[in-house]
Amino acid sequence: MLYTARSRFFAVLALNLCVLSASGQKDGLVSAIVETAAGVVEVSSFSSGSLRITRGNKVSPELVFVEKSDGGEFRGRRPVFVNVEKREGETQVSSGALSATVSHRTGLVRFEKSGAGTILEERESGAKHVVFDSPENERLFGLGQFQDGALDIRSFPRSLVQVNTQISIPFLVSTRGWGLYWHTYSKVLFNPCKKRIPLVAEAPAGGGAAVRTVEVTTSSGGARESRREIAYTGAFETDKAGEYAFFFESGRSMARQQVVEIDGERVVENRNFWLPPGVGFKKRLPAGRHEARILAESRDEPALSMRKCAGETRFETESPLDGTDYVVYCGAPEEAISHFRADTGGTAALPDWAWGYWHCQERFKTQAELLAALRWFKERDLPLSVIVQDWLWWRPGTWNSMEWDEKRFPDPKGMAAECRAAGVRTMLSVWSKTAGESAFRSEMESAGGFVPGTEWIDFSKKEAADVYWKWFAKNCVSTGIDSWWLDAVEPENDDLHGRRLAMGDGDVYRNIYPLLVNMEADRRLRALRPGETPLVLTRCAFAGQQRHPCVMWSGDVGSGWDDLRKQIIAGLGFAAAAMPYWTSDAGGFFRPRGQYGDAAYRKRLVRWLQFATFCPVQRVHGYNTDSTPSRFGPETEKLICDQIRLRKRLEPYIKRTAKAAAERNAMIMRPLWDAPEGFETQYMFGQDILVCPVTSDAAAIDVWLPAGEWRDFHTGEPAAGGRVVRMETRMDRIPVFVKAGAVL
C-alpha cells in the first residue's frame, strides 16, 4: 500500500524518461527527482501555483487530493506538469507563479513567488520532520479547531490528533503569502516542546487529596462525579529573556482538567468532562529560575515541556513510517485556502433550507416532546429550519442499535412528516459505534466490522460499511428524516492509536477516520435519495472533507465567558484550515445547574446566540437542557427570538455567501489577518459584514475597524475605518458593521 523510497524513485524516473503531453499543456515532466547529498527530493504539483515536496514514503491511498469524474464520483487528482531548470549546485522546479529551489548539497528547499522573492524556506529536514523559517513579522493561522485560545499560531505548540472538541487538519496559511498542507494521516506535532520539566507531587494538606464534585454526562443521562486533585511542582531555568512555548499533557487519552501556573500566575485553567489530552501556551519570561505548578486529577500522569521560541515553524509526523510529504501554495491566505479546497475536491453545497435556525437540545425524550417544541415555534410564527433529535432514541440498554424505542417514538415516520408539513426539516443523531445486545451489533460482529478492542465501526472495511448502511437505510432513512447528526466520528478518545484498521496500522491512519465516515455517508445518502443534497452535522473532520456536505461543530464545551471566546477563535482556526461550514453549541454544552434562573448564565446564552447568528449555522444545544426560549424567562425569551428572526432576515446574504463558498471556494468566516493584538475574536462574515462578539460581562468594549468606510449594521450610521472605537454593549445586540455600499 505504501511505496518504498527506492521503488518510487525508479517508477517516477521511468515516467520522466518519457515525453508526456496533455490537452492544453506543454510537453514536460510530471515530477522532478532531485538527487542531493542529503537524499532524494521529489518535487511535483497538483495544480498551477502549488508544489509538492516528498522525501521517503508517500501518502497512500490518496484520499485528500481528488477531483470529480464525469459521473460525479471523486478520484485521485492527477499531477500536472512542472518546469525544471538545473543550475550550478541547485535545481529549480516551478509551477505557475511558485518555484521550489532544491540545494544539491543540503537537500533543503526554498520557495519563491514570481515578483515577490522568497516566501518560505526550509531550515532543516529529517526522516519525519521539516523545520521552516518564520520571521518576526509573520502571522500563521489554521490547523483546525483547538481549545487553546490561540488564533495566531506562530511558534505555538500543538499536538494534532482527533478528540472531542479538537479537530486536527494539518493545513495553515501565512501572511507572508503561502499556505502549507502537511500531507499525512498520522498524528502531527506542530512546534513540539522537547525539554521536559521534572515534576514532583506535593504532599496533600491533611494527608488526603482535595475532592471536587462535578456534573458529567453518561449513557443514561446526567450524573455527579467526585474527583481528587493533586498538585505537582517543577523548577526550570531560562538562559535568556524572551518568549517561551509550553505544552501540558495529562497522560490520558482525554483530560478532565488543565490547570497550570508559572511563577504563581495561572496561565491555563480548563475544567470539563472532556478535554483534549494536551494543551499548549506561550509566556514571555525573564532570564533565571522559574517554578511551574500543576493541579491534576489523581488519575493523571501530568507532564510539562518547554522550548524557547526561535523564529521557526516545525512539522513532525508521529508515525511508524518514515517520510515527509507536504504541499505549498503561493498567495494571500484566502487565495491559498481557495486553491487548497479546489485541489481537494472543491466545496460541497448545502441544501437551501440549511441556513436558518436549528433547534436542538440534549434531548427530546419522546416523540411527543419534539412535536410540542415544533408547535411552540409554529404558534409564535417563529422561523425554524431544522429540529434535531439527539441521542438515546434507540432501544433501552443499547447504544445506537439502529432500532427506535417504540414506546417513546411510536411513529418516527409520522413525526418527520408532521415537521415537513410545517416547513421544518428533521435531523437525527446516529453514531459510528454500537453497543449492547442488538441485531445490528450481531450482524456487525459477524462481518468483523469493529476496530479491534473497541465498539467503533471500521469504515475502511467495505463489509462493515455495507452492514452499517443497510441498517441505517432500513430504520433511519426510511422514516423520512431529512438530515443526520453523525456524532463522535473522531473516533472518541483517540481510539485508533495502537490498533489496526482494515486499511492498515491505526497509527498510520490515526487522523483520517472522520473523513472515511463522512465520505461514505455522502456517497450512500446520495444513492439512497437520488437528486437530493444530503446534510450532515458531524463532530470532526480532516483535510478534503469540505467536498462533502458536512457541518462541523465544536463538541462538548463548557458555558463560561472564556469558553465562548475560545469557540470563536476555534471556529476561525477551523476556517483558516480551509473548512467552510462550522457551528458550536450556542450557550455551551455543559451548563450550570439551575441554568433557567441563573441571570449570569442567561447573559452568556444570549451573547453566544448573537454570535451564532453570524456563523455558517445558527444552532443551540445544551446538556440536560430544554432549549425552548420561554424556559429562560420573558426578557431572555424575547432576546433569543429576536436573534432567530434576525437570522431569517439575513438569509438572502447568507445564501449568497454560501453560494460563493460552493462555487468559488470562498470563505464564510474569515479571521482579520492583520488585526492588532487583542481583537482576535472579531471576524468577517462573508465579504461585507464585520462581527464583533461580546465575550465578557462589560458595559462597553473596544472594536477595531479595518481601513475603509463602514456603517453600523443596527443604526446605519457611517464609521471611518483604520481605528479603534468604543462600543456600548447593549443586551439586544452585538457590535456589527457593514462595508459602505454593500447590499445585504
ZADRENTOR-293375 format. One line per 10 residues: number of its first residue (from 1); their letters; for each residue x, y, z of C-alpha. Coordinates in nm, 3 decimals. Example, Ala and Ser with C-alpha at 12.3 -4.5 7.8 and 13.67 -1.06 7.14 Angstrom:
1 = AS = 1.230/-0.450/0.780  1.367/-0.106/0.714
//
This chain:
1 = MLYTARSRFF = 0.000/0.000/0.000  0.284/0.242/0.083  0.575/0.256/-0.156  0.939/0.238/-0.053  1.158/0.534/-0.148  1.361/0.311/-0.384  1.062/0.169/-0.575  0.902/0.511/-0.604  1.228/0.662/-0.731  1.258/0.414/-1.019
11 = AVLALNLCVL = 0.887/0.435/-1.104  0.896/0.814/-1.133  1.233/0.806/-1.312  1.087/0.575/-1.575  0.790/0.808/-1.616  1.012/1.112/-1.653  1.215/0.948/-1.931  0.905/0.970/-2.147  0.782/1.286/-2.318  0.436/1.349/-2.175
21 = SASGQKDGLV = 0.166/1.575/-2.305  -0.186/1.665/-2.208  -0.461/1.871/-2.360  -0.390/2.239/-2.315  -0.043/2.181/-2.163  0.309/2.180/-2.298  0.522/1.868/-2.301  0.719/1.832/-1.980  0.771/1.638/-1.659  0.507/1.542/-1.404
31 = SAIVETAAGV = 0.771/1.544/-1.131  1.137/1.615/-1.074  1.361/1.373/-0.887  1.648/1.570/-0.737  1.949/1.374/-0.609  2.119/1.559/-0.321  2.390/1.481/-0.069  2.114/1.456/0.193  1.895/1.217/-0.009  1.635/1.220/-0.284
41 = VEVSSFSSGS = 1.382/1.505/-0.302  1.082/1.468/-0.533  0.901/1.783/-0.649  0.562/1.759/-0.822  0.239/1.956/-0.850  -0.136/1.903/-0.838  -0.217/2.241/-0.997  -0.056/2.558/-1.122  0.080/2.757/-0.827  0.126/2.458/-0.597
51 = LRITRGNKVS = 0.429/2.235/-0.536  0.454/1.905/-0.351  0.776/1.806/-0.175  0.824/1.438/-0.092  1.105/1.258/0.084  1.077/0.887/0.161  0.733/0.726/0.189  0.446/0.886/0.002  0.095/0.903/0.148  -0.129/0.621/0.028
61 = PELVFVEKSD = -0.408/0.565/-0.054  -0.471/0.917/-0.186  -0.788/1.035/-0.014  -0.724/1.408/0.017  -0.620/1.531/-0.328  -0.909/1.436/-0.554  -1.114/1.562/-0.847  -1.464/1.485/-0.968  -1.509/1.242/-1.252  -1.773/1.291/-1.522
71 = GGEFRGRRPV = -2.004/1.066/-1.322  -1.978/1.284/-1.011  -1.755/1.042/-0.817  -1.425/1.156/-0.670  -1.099/1.007/-0.796  -0.736/1.073/-0.715  -0.608/1.401/-0.857  -0.359/1.360/-1.136  -0.034/1.560/-1.127  0.025/1.847/-1.368
81 = FVNVEKREGE = 0.347/1.926/-1.550  0.627/2.121/-1.385  0.916/2.314/-1.536  1.264/2.201/-1.431  1.585/2.400/-1.454  1.913/2.256/-1.333  2.166/2.514/-1.216  2.506/2.516/-1.052  2.453/2.347/-0.715  2.073/2.353/-0.727
91 = TQVSSGALSA = 1.763/2.255/-0.921  1.463/2.486/-0.959  1.117/2.341/-1.019  0.827/2.574/-1.094  0.452/2.555/-1.130  0.277/2.875/-1.225  0.399/3.162/-1.008  0.556/2.930/-0.748  0.906/2.785/-0.766  1.097/2.548/-0.537
101 = TVSHRTGLVR = 1.476/2.552/-0.544  1.647/2.240/-0.406  2.007/2.262/-0.284  2.219/1.972/-0.413  2.444/2.000/-0.106  2.189/2.020/0.177  1.870/1.892/0.013  1.684/2.190/0.162  1.414/2.372/-0.035  1.350/2.743/-0.087
111 = FEKSGAGTIL = 1.011/2.865/-0.219  0.972/3.181/-0.423  0.677/3.360/-0.578  0.724/3.543/-0.906  0.778/3.911/-0.833  0.776/3.860/-0.454  1.101/3.674/-0.385  1.139/3.412/-0.112  0.818/3.339/0.079  0.920/3.022/0.266
121 = EERESGAKHV = 1.243/2.831/0.327  1.339/2.505/0.492  1.594/2.526/0.774  1.620/2.156/0.845  1.473/1.827/0.729  1.475/1.475/0.869  1.312/1.136/0.833  0.984/1.260/0.982  1.016/1.637/1.022  1.085/1.964/0.846
131 = VFDSPENERL = 1.169/2.300/1.006  1.082/2.621/0.819  1.194/2.978/0.880  0.942/3.217/1.039  1.039/3.585/1.063  0.901/3.804/1.341  0.652/3.989/1.123  0.481/3.667/1.011  0.139/3.553/1.134  0.015/3.198/1.095
141 = FGLGQFQDGA = -0.346/3.074/1.107  -0.517/2.737/1.080  -0.455/2.372/1.177  -0.822/2.323/1.262  -1.032/2.367/1.574  -0.844/2.389/1.904  -0.943/2.492/2.255  -0.617/2.670/2.344  -0.743/3.021/2.258  -0.462/3.090/2.007
151 = LDIRSFPRSL = -0.553/3.244/1.670  -0.202/3.342/1.554  -0.013/3.013/1.592  0.337/3.130/1.505  0.574/2.942/1.743  0.269/2.795/1.918  0.285/2.423/2.013  0.003/2.186/1.919  -0.050/1.811/1.905  -0.266/1.733/1.603
161 = VQVNTQISIP = -0.482/1.436/1.696  -0.859/1.387/1.679  -1.057/1.405/2.004  -1.385/1.553/2.123  -1.368/1.938/2.093  -1.047/1.924/1.883  -1.033/1.889/1.504  -0.684/1.843/1.360  -0.623/1.945/1.000  -0.254/1.997/0.914
171 = FLVSTRGWGL = -0.311/2.297/0.684  -0.218/2.655/0.769  -0.173/2.989/0.596  0.079/3.269/0.639  0.061/3.645/0.599  0.389/3.610/0.402  0.183/3.476/0.113  0.177/3.098/0.137  -0.031/2.806/0.255  0.101/2.463/0.351
181 = YWHTYSKVLF = -0.061/2.123/0.389  0.148/1.866/0.580  0.036/1.554/0.396  -0.004/1.268/0.642  -0.290/1.078/0.802  -0.090/1.024/1.121  -0.064/1.234/1.435  0.133/1.555/1.379  0.341/1.752/1.628  0.345/2.122/1.547
191 = NPCKKRIPLV = 0.628/2.317/1.711  0.673/2.040/1.971  0.832/2.125/2.305  1.121/1.886/2.367  1.262/1.994/2.704  1.075/1.814/2.983  1.034/1.993/3.318  1.065/1.738/3.603  0.751/1.738/3.819  0.711/1.623/4.179
201 = AEAPAGGGAA = 0.378/1.565/4.353  0.318/1.784/4.657  0.212/1.614/4.978  -0.162/1.696/5.016  -0.253/1.904/5.319  -0.407/1.686/5.589  -0.281/1.371/5.421  -0.551/1.348/5.151  -0.607/1.491/4.805  -0.863/1.768/4.761
211 = VRTVEVTTSS = -1.203/1.642/4.641  -1.425/1.824/4.390  -1.776/1.723/4.276  -1.866/1.789/3.912  -2.158/1.734/3.674  -2.099/1.472/3.398  -2.295/1.300/3.123  -2.334/0.926/3.098  -2.513/0.690/2.860  -2.819/0.706/3.085
221 = GGARESRREI = -2.819/1.082/3.142  -2.669/1.328/3.391  -2.471/1.226/3.697  -2.232/1.366/3.957  -1.873/1.256/3.988  -1.612/1.311/4.259  -1.259/1.398/4.152  -0.942/1.410/4.357  -0.691/1.682/4.285  -0.314/1.666/4.337
231 = AYTGAFETDK = -0.061/1.947/4.291  0.271/1.895/4.109  0.561/2.140/4.106  0.876/2.171/3.898  1.158/2.421/3.852  1.327/2.524/3.527  1.583/2.776/3.402  1.574/3.022/3.113  1.912/3.141/2.989  1.771/3.446/2.808
241 = AGEYAFFFES = 1.469/3.671/2.840  1.212/3.611/2.570  0.903/3.422/2.466  0.878/3.053/2.562  0.636/2.787/2.446  0.499/2.519/2.680  0.293/2.206/2.632  0.096/2.038/2.911  -0.009/1.672/2.881  -0.249/1.498/3.117
251 = GRSMARQQVV = -0.116/1.150/3.043  -0.466/1.030/2.949  -0.649/0.997/2.617  -0.892/1.266/2.736  -0.822/1.514/3.015  -1.069/1.638/3.276  -0.875/1.944/3.382  -0.577/2.150/3.267  -0.454/2.391/3.535  -0.102/2.532/3.505
261 = EIDGERVVEN = 0.072/2.813/3.694  0.407/2.969/3.605  0.576/3.173/3.880  0.247/3.191/4.069  0.046/3.318/3.770  -0.233/3.091/3.646  -0.177/3.070/3.271  -0.411/2.779/3.188  -0.735/2.686/3.362  -0.965/2.445/3.181
271 = RNFWLPPGVG = -1.205/2.210/3.360  -1.459/1.998/3.178  -1.580/1.641/3.148  -1.396/1.609/2.816  -1.082/1.799/2.729  -0.809/1.723/2.475  -0.520/1.528/2.631  -0.281/1.822/2.594  -0.280/2.199/2.562  -0.014/2.449/2.455
281 = FKKRLPAGRH = 0.053/2.804/2.566  0.319/3.074/2.540  0.462/3.308/2.801  0.725/3.581/2.799  0.981/3.522/3.076  1.295/3.692/3.208  1.623/3.502/3.233  1.663/3.300/3.552  1.494/3.036/3.763  1.118/2.974/3.742
291 = EARILAESRD = 0.863/2.745/3.902  0.573/2.561/3.743  0.277/2.427/3.939  0.009/2.196/3.804  -0.323/2.093/3.957  -0.405/1.749/3.821  -0.659/1.477/3.882  -0.532/1.186/4.088  -0.551/0.954/3.784  -0.345/1.189/3.565
301 = EPALSMRKCA = 0.022/1.142/3.484  0.096/1.507/3.408  0.391/1.625/3.201  0.508/1.975/3.112  0.761/2.053/2.841  0.901/2.376/2.702  1.121/2.540/2.440  1.235/2.890/2.350  1.054/3.044/2.055  1.321/3.067/1.784
311 = GETRFETESP = 1.161/3.210/1.471  1.079/2.878/1.312  0.788/2.651/1.229  0.832/2.276/1.276  0.612/1.994/1.148  0.684/1.644/1.277  0.491/1.328/1.192  0.438/1.075/1.469  0.407/0.761/1.259  0.557/0.412/1.226
321 = LDGTDYVVYC = 0.666/0.515/0.874  0.950/0.744/0.772  0.893/1.013/0.513  0.780/1.374/0.479  0.526/1.488/0.225  0.381/1.839/0.202  0.225/2.080/-0.048  0.287/2.456/-0.065  0.055/2.714/-0.223  0.150/3.070/-0.304
331 = GAPEEAISHF = -0.084/3.361/-0.245  -0.256/3.557/0.030  -0.437/3.347/0.293  -0.774/3.350/0.117  -0.612/3.259/-0.217  -0.419/2.969/-0.064  -0.733/2.841/0.112  -0.939/2.858/-0.208  -0.663/2.684/-0.405  -0.628/2.404/-0.148
341 = RADTGGTAAL = -1.002/2.346/-0.144  -1.006/2.325/-0.523  -0.723/2.069/-0.518  -0.906/1.856/-0.261  -1.239/1.825/-0.442  -1.393/2.171/-0.414  -1.665/2.275/-0.170  -1.998/2.096/-0.137  -2.319/2.295/-0.146  -2.562/2.250/0.143
351 = PDWAWGYWHC = -2.939/2.226/0.099  -3.117/2.559/0.063  -3.302/2.500/0.392  -2.983/2.466/0.600  -2.931/2.839/0.659  -3.199/2.918/0.916  -3.219/2.843/1.289  -3.154/2.484/1.409  -3.331/2.394/1.735  -3.151/2.129/1.935
361 = QERFKTQAEL = -3.126/2.009/2.292  -2.999/1.716/2.497  -3.256/1.578/2.441  -3.621/1.522/2.337  -3.703/1.216/2.543  -4.013/1.132/2.339  -4.172/1.196/2.004  -4.440/1.399/2.183  -4.175/1.634/2.331  -4.021/1.703/1.991
371 = LAALRWFKER = -4.358/1.776/1.833  -4.453/2.001/2.126  -4.136/2.206/2.061  -4.224/2.226/1.691  -4.571/2.355/1.772  -4.429/2.613/2.016  -4.235/2.771/1.730  -4.519/2.750/1.479  -4.775/2.902/1.720  -4.550/3.208/1.752
381 = DLPLSVIVQD = -4.471/3.225/1.381  -4.105/3.196/1.478  -3.867/3.090/1.198  -3.736/2.736/1.236  -3.537/2.548/0.972  -3.426/2.226/1.145  -3.533/2.045/1.460  -3.289/1.790/1.598  -3.341/1.462/1.781  -3.027/1.389/1.986
391 = WLWWRPGTWN = -2.915/1.052/2.119  -3.098/0.776/2.313  -3.387/0.747/2.068  -3.281/0.384/2.028  -3.387/0.078/2.226  -3.308/0.088/2.601  -2.996/-0.100/2.708  -2.825/-0.044/2.374  -2.617/0.226/2.212  -2.703/0.320/1.855
401 = SMEWDEKRFP = -2.887/-0.006/1.793  -3.044/0.144/1.477  -3.383/0.048/1.621  -3.628/0.305/1.760  -3.767/0.272/2.111  -4.128/0.216/2.007  -4.272/0.321/2.344  -4.119/0.670/2.330  -4.112/0.710/1.950  -4.412/0.509/1.826
411 = DPKGMAAECR = -4.428/0.673/1.481  -4.100/0.832/1.365  -4.227/0.845/1.007  -4.533/1.039/1.118  -4.312/1.266/1.333  -4.091/1.352/1.035  -4.395/1.406/0.814  -4.558/1.648/1.060  -4.238/1.850/1.078  -4.204/1.858/0.699
421 = AAGVRTMLSV = -4.569/1.967/0.664  -4.489/2.258/0.895  -4.196/2.360/0.675  -3.934/2.228/0.919  -3.670/1.966/0.842  -3.563/1.695/1.087  -3.219/1.574/1.195  -3.136/1.253/1.382  -2.827/1.167/1.589  -2.654/0.847/1.470
431 = WSKTAGESAF = -2.317/0.726/1.595  -2.018/0.546/1.441  -2.032/0.281/1.712  -2.280/0.039/1.862  -2.301/-0.134/2.198  -2.540/-0.361/2.387  -2.734/-0.656/2.253  -2.900/-0.585/1.918  -2.944/-0.748/1.579  -2.740/-0.468/1.426
441 = RSEMESAGGF = -2.447/-0.534/1.656  -2.465/-0.909/1.595  -2.452/-0.863/1.220  -2.162/-0.617/1.254  -1.970/-0.868/1.466  -2.030/-1.141/1.209  -1.885/-0.912/0.942  -1.575/-0.847/1.155  -1.673/-0.482/1.134  -1.528/-0.337/1.455
451 = VPGTEWIDFS = -1.193/-0.173/1.512  -1.033/-0.445/1.729  -1.075/-0.386/2.101  -1.338/-0.114/2.052  -1.704/-0.060/1.970  -1.614/0.170/1.676  -1.706/0.055/1.328  -1.422/0.017/1.079  -1.537/0.229/0.786  -1.224/0.136/0.589
461 = KKEAADVYWK = -1.371/-0.214/0.556  -1.639/-0.247/0.287  -1.826/-0.527/0.465  -1.859/-0.313/0.779  -1.980/-0.011/0.583  -2.233/-0.227/0.399  -2.383/-0.356/0.725  -2.392/-0.006/0.875  -2.573/0.147/0.579  -2.809/-0.145/0.541
471 = WFAKNCVSTG = -2.944/-0.076/0.892  -2.920/0.299/0.851  -3.131/0.282/0.536  -3.382/0.036/0.681  -3.459/0.211/1.012  -3.347/0.572/0.970  -3.361/0.690/0.608  -3.691/0.505/0.562  -3.861/0.726/0.821  -3.826/1.039/0.609
481 = IDSWWLDAVE = -3.580/1.208/0.845  -3.412/1.480/0.637  -3.059/1.510/0.776  -2.811/1.337/1.001  -2.603/1.411/1.307  -2.302/1.179/1.279  -2.168/1.213/1.630  -1.827/1.112/1.766  -1.654/1.047/1.434  -1.302/1.103/1.575
491 = PENDDLHGRR = -1.338/0.825/1.700  -1.368/0.939/2.060  -1.067/0.916/2.292  -0.810/0.867/2.013  -0.913/0.502/1.991  -0.720/0.423/1.670  -0.389/0.466/1.849  -0.218/0.127/1.884  -0.490/-0.055/1.689  -0.546/-0.168/1.331
501 = LAMGDGDVYR = -0.797/-0.082/1.063  -0.870/-0.299/0.762  -0.667/-0.047/0.559  -0.364/-0.083/0.787  -0.190/0.037/1.103  -0.417/0.263/1.309  -0.125/0.496/1.385  -0.060/0.547/1.015  -0.429/0.639/0.961  -0.489/0.793/1.303
511 = NIYPLLVNME = -0.649/1.122/1.193  -0.835/1.008/0.881  -1.135/0.833/1.043  -1.377/1.131/1.024  -1.309/1.166/0.652  -1.373/0.793/0.599  -1.709/0.815/0.778  -1.830/1.128/0.602  -1.708/1.024/0.255  -1.914/0.709/0.295
521 = ADRRLRALRP = -2.215/0.899/0.430  -2.217/1.135/0.132  -2.192/0.852/-0.121  -2.456/0.632/0.044  -2.707/0.910/0.114  -2.694/1.033/-0.246  -2.757/0.677/-0.364  -3.049/0.632/-0.123  -3.210/0.963/-0.221  -3.110/1.045/-0.579
531 = GETPLVLTRC = -3.136/1.412/-0.668  -3.127/1.531/-0.307  -2.836/1.712/-0.143  -2.755/1.540/0.187  -2.684/1.733/0.506  -2.469/1.601/0.789  -2.372/1.758/1.123  -2.054/1.592/1.245  -1.803/1.641/1.527  -1.472/1.600/1.348
541 = AFAGQQRHPC = -1.308/1.650/1.011  -0.995/1.605/0.807  -0.848/1.775/0.501  -1.075/1.738/0.199  -1.393/1.691/0.399  -1.530/2.023/0.273  -1.614/1.848/-0.057  -1.885/1.660/0.131  -2.198/1.836/0.269  -2.083/1.839/0.631
551 = VMWSGDVGSG = -2.122/2.099/0.903  -1.880/2.059/1.192  -1.942/2.176/1.546  -1.701/2.234/1.832  -1.804/1.944/2.052  -1.899/1.924/2.418  -1.761/2.252/2.553  -1.830/2.449/2.869  -2.053/2.755/2.902  -1.836/3.024/3.065
561 = WDDLRKQIIA = -1.723/3.351/2.910  -1.382/3.202/2.835  -1.548/2.904/2.665  -1.740/3.142/2.439  -1.424/3.333/2.350  -1.237/3.011/2.273  -1.515/2.884/2.044  -1.492/3.198/1.831  -1.117/3.151/1.792  -1.162/2.777/1.739
571 = GLGFAAAAMP = -1.409/2.845/1.457  -1.174/3.095/1.293  -0.883/2.848/1.315  -1.108/2.590/1.153  -1.199/2.833/0.874  -0.830/2.911/0.819  -0.772/2.535/0.779  -0.988/2.560/0.463  -1.317/2.442/0.617  -1.629/2.648/0.536
581 = YWTSDAGGFF = -1.915/2.504/0.746  -1.893/2.532/1.125  -2.107/2.595/1.431  -2.099/2.549/1.809  -2.341/2.466/2.089  -2.486/2.813/2.146  -2.499/2.851/2.522  -2.232/2.583/2.567  -2.293/2.212/2.615  -2.208/2.176/2.986
591 = RPRGQYGDAA = -2.430/2.431/3.158  -2.475/2.531/3.521  -2.733/2.359/3.735  -3.033/2.592/3.755  -2.950/2.747/3.418  -3.304/2.879/3.357  -3.299/3.110/3.659  -2.929/3.194/3.652  -2.910/3.560/3.544  -2.537/3.547/3.475
601 = YRKRLVRWLQ = -2.576/3.237/3.260  -2.870/3.386/3.067  -2.643/3.674/2.961  -2.386/3.430/2.826  -2.657/3.233/2.644  -2.781/3.547/2.470  -2.430/3.661/2.376  -2.349/3.316/2.240  -2.664/3.307/2.027  -2.588/3.657/1.899
611 = FATFCPVQRV = -2.251/3.524/1.784  -2.420/3.217/1.632  -2.646/3.446/1.426  -2.334/3.538/1.229  -2.195/3.183/1.196  -2.237/2.950/0.897  -2.507/2.771/1.100  -2.714/2.918/1.385  -2.779/2.641/1.633  -2.847/2.600/2.005
621 = HGYNTDSTPS = -2.770/2.293/2.214  -2.704/2.206/2.578  -2.659/1.922/2.821  -2.967/1.827/3.023  -3.148/2.123/2.870  -3.490/2.217/2.744  -3.385/2.479/2.488  -3.732/2.629/2.443  -3.669/3.005/2.471  -3.959/3.056/2.715
631 = RFGPETEKLI = -3.779/2.844/2.977  -3.535/3.131/3.036  -3.790/3.397/3.129  -3.971/3.660/2.919  -3.680/3.903/2.883  -3.434/3.637/2.764  -3.703/3.474/2.552  -3.751/3.799/2.360  -3.376/3.844/2.311  -3.341/3.487/2.179
641 = CDQIRLRKRL = -3.642/3.515/1.947  -3.514/3.846/1.811  -3.189/3.675/1.707  -3.378/3.391/1.536  -3.579/3.648/1.340  -3.263/3.843/1.258  -3.110/3.526/1.116  -3.414/3.490/0.890  -3.371/3.847/0.764  -3.005/3.774/0.686
651 = EPYIKRTAKA = -3.082/3.460/0.485  -3.051/3.623/0.138  -2.700/3.747/0.226  -2.606/3.414/0.388  -2.724/3.217/0.085  -2.519/3.440/-0.149  -2.218/3.386/0.076  -2.276/3.009/0.080  -2.309/3.009/-0.300  -1.970/3.179/-0.328
661 = AAERNAMIMR = -1.823/2.916/-0.096  -1.958/2.630/-0.306  -1.884/2.778/-0.647  -1.561/2.974/-0.584  -1.426/2.814/-0.264  -1.472/3.147/-0.084  -1.457/3.177/0.295  -1.771/3.225/0.506  -1.598/3.314/0.834  -1.263/3.489/0.791
671 = PLWDAPEGFE = -1.013/3.599/1.056  -0.886/3.956/1.037  -0.536/3.864/0.923  -0.384/4.199/1.023  -0.589/4.291/1.331  -0.397/4.442/1.625  -0.338/4.223/1.928  -0.646/4.196/2.148  -0.902/4.182/1.866  -0.874/3.812/1.781
681 = TQYMFGQDIL = -1.246/3.743/1.824  -1.354/3.989/1.553  -1.405/3.843/1.207  -1.563/3.890/0.867  -1.886/3.705/0.795  -1.888/3.682/0.418  -1.731/3.968/0.226  -1.921/4.257/0.380  -2.010/4.204/0.748  -1.767/4.268/1.034
691 = VCPVTSDAAA = -1.874/4.086/1.352  -1.753/4.187/1.699  -1.889/3.934/1.953  -1.927/4.031/2.318  -1.728/3.783/2.530  -1.747/3.936/2.877  -1.999/4.099/3.109  -1.874/4.450/3.028  -2.068/4.772/2.976  -1.859/4.863/2.670
701 = IDVWLPAGEW = -1.589/4.707/2.451  -1.326/4.829/2.208  -1.380/4.743/1.843  -1.118/4.765/1.568  -1.247/4.889/1.234  -1.020/4.788/0.945  -0.930/5.051/0.686  -1.217/5.167/0.468  -1.564/5.305/0.516  -1.820/5.123/0.728
711 = RDFHTGEPAA = -2.172/5.169/0.857  -2.324/5.043/1.179  -2.538/4.738/1.099  -2.800/4.831/1.358  -2.827/5.209/1.315  -2.692/5.274/0.965  -2.455/5.542/1.096  -2.130/5.578/0.896  -1.796/5.498/1.058  -1.444/5.555/0.927
721 = GGRVVRMETR = -1.205/5.259/0.946  -0.842/5.227/1.042  -0.911/5.294/1.409  -1.041/5.159/1.740  -1.386/5.269/1.855  -1.560/5.222/2.191  -1.899/5.049/2.169  -2.173/5.016/2.428  -2.271/4.651/2.486  -2.648/4.666/2.479
731 = MDRIPVFVKA = -2.806/4.329/2.560  -3.018/4.329/2.244  -2.722/4.338/2.004  -2.351/4.291/1.948  -2.144/4.543/1.751  -2.168/4.465/1.379  -2.052/4.680/1.087  -2.114/4.659/0.713  -1.886/4.776/0.434  -2.010/5.102/0.286
741 = GAVL = -2.213/5.035/-0.027  -2.274/4.668/0.048  -2.621/4.527/-0.012  -2.738/4.271/0.245
//
